[in-house]
Amino acid sequence: MKTKIFKIIRIIAILVCLGTIAYESYKIYDDQKEYQVAKNEYEELENIAVSYPLVEDEAAITDYPLLQIDFDRLKSINDDVVAWIYFPTLDISYPVVHENEIDEYLYVTFDGTSNKSGSIFEDVLSDPEFRGMHDIVFGHNMKNGTMFGSLKKLYQGEGDELLSTNPYVYIYTEEYVFQYRVFGYYLTKVGSEAYKVVKTDDTYDEFLEYIQYHSAYKRPDDADFSIRPGILTLSTCSGTSGSGNRFVVHTYKTAVYAR
């Protein structure tokens, strides 16, 4: 009798395990399907709205990459678009929307489709024109390297080498191109001082001290904060989902170009 009960329990345990494996396999398949849909959408947006400089023209570019952004085309799809972000070192090139409420674009793509990949979006409290003392842009840490997935290369030990060749992030708006330089990055938590609202000179200085204390990246010796240039923070998740762990990259504005 005991042997029969043991066999039944064993069969049930095996069935539960098989069911769990099947469910997890389906979830992985479903996630990958969503990720591919989002990847295709953003590649299409890039194709229809962005023109990159020809390779032979690169040598002539001395100030910033001469991307041509069709904002009229982007606005016809989503009028929340405020910029295009370009981080050439990490192959990040996406439209940026400004959220109207917290986490509005966390799981919604640029064209309004519900998708776990979400959008690259600017914090609701940040300046839509990127003229704030501290502006924040969020993006998912995608396993396939899309969105802000490539930021992980910095904290996985490649940061110094990658940024030694090109430490700049570019924000293209309808009227201007803002050039930012990376000066710090580190792992942090949701709600930490890394997301500090900065409105005064004193708060700005306190924020700089906080970044310098926590940063895993040495601040460039020639970095000049005497006039308190605008700080742009790129934020993404880190570790397991729901852990509250985050990775932030801090950059400061080094130049402004009229388009």
Steps between C-alpha positions, in 0.01 A plus 500: 500500500779738598684415179191581294453834678867583447465427126194724476679783681801453273281514188328816626838661575624415150184642343534820705863535388408440137217751530736757649756442225231533234366821654846655533582399143183665380577817697850515352357450151232764561754748636735444207209549260414834663864608500528426129184697426643800687840459333336502159295808588801703609707390203218616273483835683873540455470420130223749430606786730880503526774562246857435607802673344673314221818319599709721271361806679602381848850650469346842440287485815681680778219604735228235515353220287282660233188293548194630321184434702156526341304621802190566292489130412557400861232739628251359254539171691538636852485868592662430838836469323747762622838378377716234343777352716822381339776328699727373220744314726222268616295504179204669670280694258133551590221755515435645845149571624415716801260323734188683614459282806735269690597182309261582215745355247648224714318229304379691197703540182534819299193431288282420803525120486492316832840329523745411777779677310332836559653825377798719569330770704584816689388532860178694558687753718778560247511788252359393160751736336794346689593825668454387860776483759433125517300314236442124507436255215389141564519185291473126558811284537404260224673161487533527122699822540231733366365811676744564790617139502848594382560721806588182688830492311617791714460328835614165365853631479511656154423856605847652507599354165174587323483855630866570429420519129166680513337603833225712343122473495298720264146627540341630180196724537320692226714808557822385666755224544622460858829323553555328835805327640492201733658580836363233730303178530410251773245249624230642724143450622160636404441831678866566581665841480605409146152623399522822696290795386748785451371857488760705693876550493540349847302191404705471180827506697368241745399280209847521346656392828261207522589388146873529559476298823302214342640492147687196372642715221770758560384850421699644207774734621390772260131482592386856575197558725576862585191629318289203614423351158182296464527137611332224304454164673430178311332238716422133448414197712766259621478144628179303543164655421339665801824521696503880498860501380593765247802608297547869427734685267557868572601739223550875493429747219816604320364675190183627336463523122217665308355269237 
